[in-house]
Amino acid sequence: GDLTVATRWFSWARDLGMQPSVTMYSALIEAAGKAGNISAAESWYNKAVGEGLNSQRLLSTLINAAIRAGEMRVAADWLQASMERGTVPHVDSFSSLIQAAARKGDLPTAERVLKQAHKCKRVPGLVDHSAASAAVKGALSAGERWLAERAASLRRRN
């Protein structure tokens, strides 16, 4: 979890001739996220992608780093950008972001991510729908209406 230690370890491994792997970059991105250093997390992600290591795991780690730092909109933007580049995120990336945005009361982000998930056919579970509706603090009827609309939409698709 320590970014300095992770960076030192990565440099040492490269000096020994090891090829960087998804696991190595994930450790760096996670350490940057734990340190609250989102720019470092993004930098490590971009280096991994630049080396041809574009994976759902790296993207999930990057999104979780932003969530950990409380940067819901940044995480949502990365999710969108990855889809535009052709990387379809794992359903867990969508779920984590929906639940985190809901906990912060950020209904627009939760709803945006939920729509993206449906568009990619990565349908989050009912818990995520419920979490998003719970984001409407003090406006229970609006949250219930939102959840009912989403549930009806899911029933029509199935």
C-alpha positions as CSV (number, residue, x, y, z in Angstrom):
1,G,0.0,0.0,0.0
2,D,3.0,2.4,0.3
3,L,3.6,4.2,-3.0
4,T,7.3,4.9,-2.3
5,V,7.9,1.2,-1.5
6,A,5.9,0.0,-4.5
7,T,7.7,2.4,-6.8
8,R,11.1,1.2,-5.5
9,W,10.1,-2.4,-5.9
10,F,8.9,-1.8,-9.5
11,S,12.2,-0.1,-10.3
12,W,14.2,-2.9,-8.7
13,A,12.3,-5.5,-10.7
14,R,12.9,-3.6,-14.0
15,D,16.6,-3.3,-13.2
16,L,16.7,-7.1,-12.9
17,G,15.2,-7.4,-16.3
18,M,11.7,-8.4,-15.3
19,Q,8.9,-7.4,-17.8
20,P,6.2,-5.3,-16.1
21,S,3.0,-7.2,-15.6
22,V,-0.6,-6.3,-14.9
23,T,0.0,-7.4,-11.3
24,M,3.0,-5.1,-10.9
25,Y,1.1,-2.1,-12.4
26,S,-2.0,-2.9,-10.3
27,A,0.1,-2.8,-7.1
28,L,1.4,0.6,-8.1
29,I,-2.0,2.0,-9.0
30,E,-3.5,0.6,-5.8
31,A,-0.6,2.1,-3.7
32,A,-1.1,5.5,-5.4
33,G,-4.9,5.3,-4.6
34,K,-4.3,4.5,-1.0
35,A,-1.9,7.5,-0.8
36,G,-4.7,9.7,-2.4
37,N,-2.4,10.4,-5.3
38,I,-4.8,10.1,-8.2
39,S,-2.4,11.7,-10.7
40,A,0.2,9.0,-9.9
41,A,-2.5,6.3,-10.2
42,E,-3.5,7.6,-13.6
43,S,0.2,8.0,-14.7
44,W,0.9,4.3,-13.8
45,Y,-2.3,3.2,-15.6
46,N,-1.3,5.1,-18.7
47,K,2.2,3.6,-18.6
48,A,0.7,0.1,-18.4
49,V,-1.6,0.8,-21.3
50,G,1.3,2.3,-23.2
51,E,3.1,-1.0,-22.8
52,G,0.1,-2.9,-24.1
53,L,-1.2,-4.0,-20.7
54,N,-4.8,-2.7,-21.1
55,S,-7.0,-4.9,-19.0
56,Q,-10.2,-4.9,-17.0
57,R,-8.1,-5.5,-13.8
58,L,-6.0,-2.4,-14.3
59,L,-9.1,-0.3,-15.0
60,S,-10.9,-1.7,-12.0
61,T,-7.8,-0.8,-9.8
62,L,-7.7,2.7,-11.3
63,I,-11.4,3.3,-10.7
64,N,-11.1,2.0,-7.1
65,A,-8.2,4.3,-6.5
66,A,-10.4,7.3,-7.5
67,I,-13.2,6.0,-5.4
68,R,-10.9,5.6,-2.4
69,A,-9.9,9.3,-2.9
70,G,-13.5,10.4,-3.1
71,E,-13.2,11.3,-6.8
72,M,-16.5,9.8,-8.1
73,R,-16.7,12.0,-11.2
74,V,-13.0,11.3,-12.1
75,A,-13.7,7.6,-11.7
76,A,-16.8,7.9,-13.9
77,D,-14.8,9.8,-16.5
78,W,-12.2,7.1,-16.6
79,L,-14.9,4.5,-17.0
80,Q,-16.3,6.4,-20.0
81,A,-12.9,7.0,-21.6
82,S,-12.0,3.4,-21.4
83,M,-15.2,2.4,-23.1
84,E,-14.5,4.9,-25.8
85,R,-11.1,3.2,-26.3
86,G,-12.8,-0.2,-26.6
87,T,-12.1,-1.6,-23.1
88,V,-15.4,-2.8,-21.6
89,P,-15.1,-2.6,-17.8
90,H,-16.0,-5.5,-15.6
91,V,-19.4,-5.3,-13.9
92,D,-17.6,-4.9,-10.6
93,S,-16.2,-1.5,-11.8
94,F,-19.7,-0.3,-12.5
95,S,-21.0,-1.7,-9.2
96,S,-18.2,-0.2,-7.1
97,L,-18.7,3.2,-8.6
98,I,-22.6,3.2,-8.4
99,Q,-22.4,2.2,-4.7
100,A,-19.7,4.8,-3.9
101,A,-21.6,7.6,-5.6
102,A,-24.8,6.6,-3.8
103,R,-23.0,6.6,-0.4
104,K,-21.9,10.2,-1.2
105,G,-25.4,11.2,-2.3
106,D,-24.2,11.8,-5.9
107,L,-27.2,10.6,-7.7
108,P,-26.2,12.1,-11.1
109,T,-23.0,10.1,-11.2
110,A,-24.7,6.9,-9.9
111,E,-27.4,7.2,-12.6
112,R,-24.8,8.0,-15.3
113,V,-22.8,4.9,-14.5
114,L,-25.9,2.8,-14.3
115,K,-26.9,3.9,-17.8
116,Q,-23.3,3.1,-19.0
117,A,-23.5,-0.3,-17.5
118,H,-26.7,-1.1,-19.3
119,K,-25.4,0.2,-22.5
120,C,-22.4,-2.2,-22.3
121,K,-24.7,-5.0,-21.2
122,R,-22.9,-5.1,-17.8
123,V,-26.0,-5.0,-15.7
124,P,-25.3,-4.4,-12.0
125,G,-27.4,-6.2,-9.4
126,L,-30.4,-5.0,-7.5
127,V,-28.2,-3.9,-4.7
128,D,-26.6,-1.3,-7.0
129,H,-30.0,-0.1,-8.2
130,S,-31.1,0.2,-4.5
131,A,-27.9,2.0,-3.6
132,A,-28.4,4.5,-6.4
133,S,-32.0,5.2,-5.3
134,A,-30.9,5.6,-1.7
135,A,-28.6,8.5,-2.9
136,V,-31.7,10.7,-3.0
137,K,-31.4,11.8,0.7
138,G,-34.5,13.6,2.0
139,A,-36.4,12.9,-1.2
140,L,-37.6,9.3,-0.7
141,S,-40.4,9.6,-3.3
142,A,-37.9,10.7,-5.9
143,G,-35.7,7.8,-5.0
144,E,-38.6,5.3,-5.1
145,R,-39.7,6.7,-8.5
146,W,-36.1,6.4,-9.8
147,L,-35.8,2.8,-8.6
148,A,-39.3,1.9,-10.0
149,E,-38.3,3.4,-13.4
150,R,-35.1,1.4,-13.5
151,A,-36.8,-1.8,-12.4
152,A,-39.4,-1.4,-15.1
153,S,-36.7,-0.8,-17.6
154,L,-35.0,-4.0,-16.6
155,R,-38.2,-6.0,-16.8
156,R,-38.9,-4.7,-20.3
157,R,-35.4,-5.9,-21.4
158,N,-35.8,-9.3,-20.0
